Amino acid sequence: MNLSLKATRFVIEALEHYQQSHDQRLLQAGLSDDEISDLVNDRQYLDAIKKEFEKHREELMQPCEGVKANA
């Protein structure tokens, strides 16, 4: 994955927003069992994707080995 730290943050934020949208839809009355199941499954998938991006973000934030700051 070759996304910058800033791009990764934007993707994480977008995924969180999309998860919130799913949460709101799950609160709607009158959803069928299939709709509920689809929303729950999609939300879990979004969470898995978000965790991958969070892991990538953490890797980007790690200081590069071999790089020394000037004193």
C-alpha positions in Angstrom: 0.0 0.0 0.0 1.5 3.3 -1.0 -0.8 5.8 0.6 0.6 8.8 2.5 -0.1 9.3 6.2 -2.6 12.0 5.4 -4.4 9.9 2.7 -4.5 7.0 5.2 -6.1 9.3 7.8 -8.7 10.4 5.3 -9.6 6.8 4.4 -9.9 5.9 8.1 -12.2 8.9 8.7 -14.3 8.0 5.7 -14.7 4.4 6.8 -15.7 5.6 10.3 -18.3 7.9 8.7 -19.6 5.0 6.6 -19.8 2.8 9.7 -21.9 5.5 11.5 -24.2 5.6 8.5 -24.7 1.8 8.8 -25.4 2.2 12.5 -28.0 4.9 11.8 -29.6 2.6 9.1 -29.7 -0.3 11.6 -31.8 1.9 13.9 -34.5 2.4 11.3 -37.8 0.6 11.9 -39.1 -1.8 9.4 -35.9 -3.3 8.1 -36.2 -6.9 6.9 -34.0 -9.6 8.3 -32.0 -9.7 5.1 -31.4 -5.9 5.2 -30.3 -6.1 8.8 -28.0 -9.0 8.0 -26.5 -7.2 5.0 -25.9 -4.1 7.1 -24.3 -6.0 9.9 -22.1 -7.9 7.6 -21.1 -4.8 5.7 -20.3 -3.0 8.9 -18.0 -5.9 10.1 -16.3 -5.8 6.7 -15.8 -2.0 7.0 -14.3 -2.6 10.5 -11.8 -5.1 9.1 -10.8 -2.7 6.4 -10.4 0.1 8.9 -8.2 -2.0 11.1 -5.9 -2.7 8.1 -5.6 1.0 7.4 -5.0 1.7 11.1 -2.2 -0.8 11.0 -0.8 0.9 7.9 -1.0 4.3 9.7 0.9 2.9 12.6 3.6 1.6 10.3 3.9 5.0 8.6 4.2 6.7 12.0 7.2 4.5 13.1 10.5 6.2 12.8 12.6 5.0 10.0 15.5 2.8 11.2 18.9 4.1 10.3 17.8 7.7 10.2 19.5 9.8 12.8 18.5 13.3 13.8 21.1 16.0 13.9 22.0 17.0 17.5 
